[in-house]
């Protein structure tokens, strides 16, 4: 919450360190530093929900369907290496983000950090970019329903199912944040169990437990053009698929504004990201490359029939494998769309709070849900979904490219914000107050910035070879000029200034080590009403 907005809302000013306490009224809850939290989101997400959302909430079509296309275009080695490299980038990025989010747990997360620790114009452009990313992601998931539904029938009106799912996730997001959290918990649990079963089953299939009874081993790494297919272009193209698959991992920090005990829970979530990457992505990529040949018929069509997960179950002799995996993919789409709409609406709420969007987006229900932001984001997603009539398969590919690049821009921004954040903490002598420290600093954030910048430039290689594809080129690189234009325009219009380390706001909405009480005392993370009025 900005100082200007606090002054407008409550009629008092802040000296940057402490804030006068307005008169307490019955039924209202105080947030940190004593201001009434009636304009803030309610911390209703439990540790159980946040942990499961972090583990499986963002697993969706990128892993279940995208890995098949990546295998066919890049080969098994490219699939494994690219997923491993992007996984490492995501891990160091999440450590940097977790450090900031545990200290300043706000709904805007890294988008707010970019404005607070770097430049307001940077935060403005990043938040709008990521909001659009979430709106596109929701639409992409609705479009993917057609690809999944084709497994069972080609006659059912897939857009009708898309509308039904759209209504369900809108209701889940607008009723109560607990409804969102509970839906995500059970859908994420189903995805996690499916992937664990897939990995165990894949090991058995590779060892000879398949319909032919033959040992597979590394045979599929030696056929024809394997293990690398399509040369440098095929290798580079897998990066955007991997970025799309990992995309949304960083958005778990957006739940910080509605998480109980964020200073304790977010570090736990971040630490679990390593195992999530290793188990769900890298091991899955390895087993897919070992068991499924890159030239498997129709592998690049991105349908449940040719999903590597379906193929693995089929190889094990399961007659209902296709329907089972297809049902899991269907629930994954609902889950991913639900999570994207949640994140997008919270970012739009943050835009309104920070003065980057109309204040109407800050309107809350009695359950403190930003209902205007939810409706506006969902309507935009619905309009993008309507554009799928031009051709679902092609549109899904374009949307995947846009979202993948947008994710990488967000990871770059997190690295930059992390470097500036630690510089400010050092200059202001507050590093000892961090509830969680990023042990990869400073090389981790630097690595995230450099590698992601490189990936953004090279992953569009395929649109230049063998011939130039203008539409693909636009989908790969359109985000770059848009982001730059927004930064420059907002800076010129608002005359924003680069945040110096000594002038950074490291007080507002802060949770420090002193705010964390032992769990056995029963603190639920809602903030001590009067004990943290003076945090420093």
N, C-alpha and C positions, 0 to 999 in steps of 0.2 A: 504494500500500500504506500503510495507516494505521500510525501509531506504535504503537498498542495491539496491532495484529495482529503487528507485527514483534517486539514484546516477548514476546507469547505464543508466537510461532513459533520464535524464535531465542534467547530468554532474555536479550536485552540491550536497553538503552534508548538513546534518542537525545537529544542536547541541542538538536536543531533545525538544527545545522550540520554536524556530522560524526557518524559512527557507527563504533564499534569493529568491527574485522573479525573475524568468526568464523573458526575454523580451516578452511583450504581443504581440500577433500576431492577426491580424484581423480574425474573424471567429472562434476563439478559446474561450473557456469558462474557467474561473478560478474556481477551487474547493476551499475548505477550505485550509488555510495556503498558498495560493498563487500558488500552482503548477497547471500547465495546465491540464485540465481534459480530454484531448483528448484520454487518455487510460482508462477512466472510463465510467461506464454505465450512460446513460442519465436518468434524473429524469423526466419521462414522465407519471407515474401513478398518476392520480388525486385522490383527497380525496374521491370522490364518488366511484371510482373503488376499492380503497384500503379497504374502509369500507365494501363494499359488498363482496369482496373476503374474508375478515376476517370473515364475518358472515357465508357465505355459500360455499366458494370456495373449502373447503376440505371435505364437506359432500358428501359421495358417497356410494359405495356398502356396506361399513362397517355398515352403519345405515340402509339402505333400505333392504339389503339382510342378512347381518350378524346377525342382531337382532333375526331373526327367528331361526337360528341355536343355538344361545345363549340361547334362551328361551327353546328350546327342550332339551338341554343338562344340563342346570343349574336350570331351573324353573323361575317363575316370581320374586321371592324374590332375587335370585342371580343376575338376569338381572338388577333389580333396584339398588341393593346395589353396585354391581361392577361398573355400569355406574356412580353412584354418587361418589364413591371413586376415580375412575380414573378422573372424572371431577374435583374434588377438587385438585388432584395432578396437572392436566393440568393448572388450574387457578393460583395456587401459582407459577408454573413454568413460566407461561406467564408474571406474574408480575415481576419476576426476569429478564426475557428476555427483557421485555419492557423497564426496567430501563437502561439496557446496550445498547439496540438498539437505544433508543432515544438520548443517549449521543454519541455513535459511530455508525451512520447509514451506514453500509457497506453491500455489497451484500452477503458476507460470513456469516454474522450474528453470531450466537452462535458458529459456527465452527471456525471462526476467533477469537472469544473471548477466546475459549479454548486454542488456541496457544498463544495468546497475554497475557492472564492473568494467565495461569497455566504452560504450557510447550509446546514447539513447536511440540514435538512428539505426545502429546495428541491431539493437533489441527490437525496434519497430519492424524492420525488414525480416528478421528471423522469425518473429512470432507470427506475422502474416503468412510467411512462407510455410511454416510448419502447420499452421491452421489449414492452409490449402492442401498440404500434404495429407492431413487427416481426413479432410472432406473427400479428396481423391481416393484415399485408401478405403473409405467406407463405400464409395461408388464402385471401386474395383472389386471389392468383395461381393457386392450385389451382382455385378456382371459375371463373376466367376460361378455364380449359381447355375447359369446356363450350361457351363462346361461340365459341372458335376451332374446336373439333372439328365444330361444326354446319356448317361450310363444306363438309366432305367427306361427312358422314353424320349422320343423326339417330337411327340405330339402335344404333350402337356404345355400350356402357356407358361414358359419359364418366367416371364416378366411378372406374372401374377404371384408366383412364389417370392420373387424379389420384393414386391410391394408388401407382402405379408411379413417377411423378415424385416423390412425397413420399419414397418409399424411396431413390431415387437421390440427392436432395439431402441426406437425413439421412446417408447413407453418405459422401458427399463432404465433409461437415462433421465427421464423427466419426473418419475414418481418419487424415487428416493435413491440416494447413492448406495444404500444397502442392497437394493434390488440389483443394481449393476454389479456390485461386489459378489453377491451370492450366485448370480448367473455365471459370472466369469470364473468363480471358484470351481463349480461343477463341470463346466465345459473344459476348463484348463486341465482338471484332473483326468477327464476322459482322454484328452490328447496326450498327456504325459504317459498314461498307462498304455496307450496304443503304440507309442514310440518305443517304450521299454520292451513290449512284446515283440515289436518289429525287429529290434536289434538282436534279441535272444533267438528269435526264429531265423533271422538271417545267418547267424553263426551256424545254426544247425543245418540250414540249407547249403551253405558253403562247404560244410564238412561231409556232405553226402546225404543228408536227410531231405532229399527232394524226390520228385516224382520219377526221375530217371535213376536215382540211386548212385549217381556218379559224384566224385569229388571235384569241386570247381576250383578251389584255391585262387591263384592269381591269373587264371587262364584268360579272363576277359580284359586283362591289362596288356595282352600280347597279340590280340587279333587285329588284323588290317592296320589302320592308322593309330590305334591305341598305343600308349596311354594318352598322348596328346593329339587331339583332333582339331583340324582347322587352323593349325599354326598359331601365331601370336594373336590373330583376330579371334579365333575360337577361345583361346585362353582369357583374353581381355573381356570377352562378352559374358563370361561366367561371373565376373565381379559384380555386375549390376544385378544379376539374379541373386547372388549371395547377399548383397546389400538390401535387396527387397525382402529376402527371407529373414534377415536379422533385424530389419526395420521395426521400430516400435519398442525395442529393448530399452532405449533411452527414455521413452515416454512413461515408464513406470514411475519416474521421479515426479511426473505431473500429479500423481496421486498423493504427493507429500502434503498438499494442502488439505486433504481429507483423510489422512492416516492418523490413527491413534499412536501416540508416542513415536513420532517420526525420527527423533534423534537416535532412538534405539533400533527401530525397525529397518530404516533405510540402509544402514551399514550392513545388516544381516542380508538384506535383499541383494546388495551389490556383491557381497562375498559369494553368494550362491550363483551369480552369473557365470563364474568360471566353470562350475560343474554343469550348468545348463548348456553352455557352449560345447564343452567337451562331449557330453553324453548325447544331447539331442541333435546337434548339427554335425560335428566332426565325425563322430562314430557312425551316424546315419549316412553321411556322405561316403565314408569308407566302405560300409557294407553294400551300399547301392552300387558303387563302382566295381566291387568284387563280384557281385552276383548277377548284375544286369548288364548285358553287352550294350555298348553305345549305339550300335546299329539295330537295336530291337525295333521291330516294325511299329511305326506311328509314335515313337517315343517323344517326338517334339511337338505333338498335338496338344499337350497339356490337358488331357482328359483323365478321368478316374480309371478308365480301361488300361491306360498305359502309365499310370502313376507307379513309380518304383515300389511303393508300399503295397499296392495291389498285386504287382508282379511277384513280389516276395511271398505273399500269402498263397498265391496260386501255385508257385513252385513247390510249396510245402504240401500241396495236395488239398487245400481247403476249397470246397466247392462254393462256399458262400463268401469267399475272401473279398471279391469285388464289391458286393453289396455292403459288407461290414466296413471296409476302408472308405467306400463312398459316403456312407453315413457319418463316419468320423470326420471326413473332409467337409461335409455339409455343416456339421456342428462347429468345425474350426472356422469356417467362413462367418458364421453367425457370431462367434466369439471375437474374431478379429475385427469385424465391423462394429460390434458393440464397443470394443476397446478404443477404436479409432474415433468413434463419435464422442465418447467420453472425453478423450484427450483434446479433441478439436473444440468442444464446447467450453472446456476449462481455459483453453488458450484465448478464446474469444472473450470470455469473462475477464481474463487478465488484460487483454487489449483495452477493454472498457475501463478497468480500474486505473490503468496507466495513462489514460487519455489518448490512446492510439486508435480508439474506435468510439462510437457513440455510447453514452452512459447507459442507454437502454439495455445493453448487453450485460449489465451488472445486476439486473433485477433478479431477485431470488424468490423461490416459493417458501412456504412456512417450514419446509424441511431443509432450507438453505441450498436449494438446487438452482443453478442459473438457467431457468426455463427458456428465456428468450434466446440465449446463446445456443441452447440445445436445439430449439426449433429452427433457428436460422441455419445452423450447420447442417442439420438433417435435410432441410429444403435444398440447400446447395448440392448436397450429395445426391438427392433424388433427381435433380436436374441433370447432373453428370451421368447418373444411371440411365436416364431417358435417352441420352446420346448413344447408348449402347446399341440402338437399333441400326446404327451404321455397320454393325458387325461385331459381335461380342468378342470373338477370338482376337481380332486385330486390335480392338480398343483395349482389351485387357493387357496386351503386350505394351502398348503405348503408355497406359497408366502405370504399369509396373516400372517402366523406364523412368518416368517422371518422379515416382515415389522413391525409387532407389537413389537417384541423384539428390533428391531433397533430404533423404536420410543422411547422406554423406556430408552435405552442407551443414546439417545440424551437428554432426560429430566434429567437424572442423570448428564450429562455433563453440562447442563445449570445451575443446582444447584451448582455444584462445581465451575464453572466459576463465578457465581454471588457472591459467598462467597469470592473468591480471588479478584474480581473486587472491591467490597466494601472495602476490606482490603487495597488495593492500593489507592483508593480514600481517605480513612481516613488518611493514612500515609503521602500522598502527599498534604493533606489539600485542596482537591477539591470537597468535598461532597456538598458544597453549590452551585456548578455549575450544578448539575444534573437537567435537564429539567423535569424529572419525577422520583419520589422516590418510591421504593417498600416498602409499609407499612408493609409487612409481614417479612421483614428482621429483625433478622437472622433466625427465626424459619421456615419461608417459604421455603427457599432453602434447609435447613437441612431436613425438612419433605419430600421434593421432592426426595432427594438423598436416604434417608432411605427407604421410602415406595416403590420407584421404584426398588431398589435393592432387596427388599423382594419379590415383584411381579415377577421379572425375575426368581427368584429361584423356586417359587411355582407354576407358571402358567403351567408348563409342567407336572404337576402331572398326567394328563390323559394318558400320554405316558407310565406310569409305571403300570397303573391299567386298566383293570383286568390282562392284560399281557403286557410285554414290547414291544413297537413298535419302532424299531430302526430308521425308516425314520422320524417319528414324533419327536423323540428325537433330531435328527440332526436339523430339521427345527426350533425347539424351542431354541436350545442352541449353534448352530454353530457360531453365531455372537460373543459370548463371547471369545473363544480362538483366533478368527481372530483379534478382536480388540486388545487383549493383545499382540499378536505377532507383530502387526503393530507398537504399541507404543514402545515396547522393541527394535525392529529392527531399527526404525528410530532414536531412542535415541542413540543406539550404533554406527550407521553409521555416524550421524551428530553431535554427542557429544552435544546434546541439554541440556540446563540448566533450572531448575525450576525457574520460574519468581518470584523474590522477590517483595514484595509490593512497596518498594522504587524505584525499577528499571523498573516498568511496563510502557509501552507506553500508556499514557493517554492524548496524544496530537494529534496524527495523525488522520485525518478524523473526528475530534470531532465537535459536535454541542453543544453549551452551552446555558444557559438561555439568554445570551447576543445576541445570534444569532437569537432569535425569535422576530420578529417584529409584531406589531398589524396587524391583518388580513385586517383591513380597509385601510392599506397603500398599499395593493396590492402585497405584496411579494409572490412570487411563489415557494419559497423554493429552488432556484438554487444556493444559496450561494452568499453573497455580494462580489463583485469582489475584492475590495481592503480593505473593512472595517474589514475583519476578518483575515488579514494576521498575526496579532499578537493577538492570542486568549487569551493569558494570560499576 
